Amino acid sequence: ILNDLKKNKIKLVIVATDASANTTKVMRNKCDSYHISLRIFGTRAELGQALGKAERVNVGITDKGFASKLLSMIDE
């Protein structure tokens, strides 16, 4: 995710609520510096299940439309 943030490919980052404080801080700082939206949502198990994968601590969304829809759903 950090490499894709630097390349400006990511439109939204979702970090699990049970991520470590350091992970959350690093992701928040990187997203702030690259002006990318960040939301803290769901547990690592829920994020992994939503993707059909093992547990995930953070997820990067690259599609602008999908990121926009997820933002509106999370912010409701």
C-alpha positions in Angstrom: 0.0 0.0 0.0 2.8 2.4 0.8 4.4 2.0 -2.6 1.0 2.6 -4.3 0.4 5.6 -2.2 3.7 7.1 -3.4 2.7 6.4 -7.0 -0.7 8.0 -6.4 -2.6 4.9 -7.3 -4.6 4.6 -4.1 -7.8 6.5 -3.6 -8.9 5.2 -0.2 -7.2 3.4 2.6 -9.1 1.4 5.2 -7.4 0.4 8.4 -8.8 -2.2 10.8 -9.9 -1.0 14.2 -7.7 -3.6 15.9 -4.5 -2.6 14.0 -1.6 -1.6 16.1 -1.1 2.0 17.1 2.1 2.2 15.0 0.4 0.9 11.9 -2.5 3.3 12.3 -0.1 6.2 12.9 2.1 5.3 9.8 -0.9 4.9 7.5 -2.5 8.1 8.8 0.7 10.2 8.3 1.3 8.8 4.8 -2.4 9.4 3.8 -2.2 12.9 5.1 1.0 13.7 3.2 -0.4 12.3 -0.1 -3.9 13.7 0.5 -5.6 10.3 0.4 -8.8 9.5 2.4 -8.3 7.1 5.3 -11.0 5.4 7.4 -10.7 3.2 10.4 -13.4 0.5 10.0 -14.0 -3.1 10.9 -11.7 -5.7 12.5 -8.9 -7.4 10.6 -11.0 -10.5 10.4 -13.9 -8.5 8.9 -11.7 -6.8 6.3 -10.2 -10.2 5.3 -13.6 -11.8 5.0 -14.9 -8.9 2.9 -12.1 -9.6 0.5 -12.4 -13.4 0.6 -8.9 -13.6 2.0 -7.1 -14.1 5.3 -7.1 -11.4 7.9 -6.1 -7.9 6.6 -5.0 -5.0 8.7 -5.2 -2.4 5.9 -6.8 -2.3 2.5 -6.0 0.1 -0.4 -8.8 0.9 -2.9 -7.5 1.9 -6.3 -10.9 2.5 -8.2 -12.1 6.0 -7.7 -15.8 5.2 -8.1 -15.6 2.2 -5.7 -13.6 4.4 -3.2 -16.3 7.1 -3.4 -19.1 4.7 -2.7 -17.3 3.0 0.2 -16.6 6.5 1.7 -20.3 7.4 1.6 -21.3 4.0 3.1 -18.7 4.2 5.9 -19.6 7.8 6.7 -23.3 7.2 7.0 
